[in-house]
Amino acid sequence: GDLLPADGVLIQGNDLKIDESALTGESDLVRKGPERDPLLLSGTHVMEGSGRMVVTAVGVNSQSGIIFALLGAGGDEEEEEEER
């Protein structure tokens, strides 16, 4: 499956199924459609079908970017406490 590089809204899809386990931990594939659950998140994989999306966020502003920033921020605080 192709890795989605950005967050977006699906505007056209053909039997699109996404593996969101990297973000949610849920192992089931999620069926996406323009009228039903159109949000696509960066860091997830397209497992079946195809589609077009309008990009809404990239990099640190995407959902995976926010998660990585939060994880990184927690690591910096722990390092500062260890140095004291």
Secondary structure, DSSP 4 states (H G I P E B T S, - for coil): -EEP-SEEEEEEEEEEEEE-HHHH---S-EEE-SSS--EE-TT-EEEEEEEEEEEEE-GGGSHHHHHHHHHHHHHHHHHHHHH-
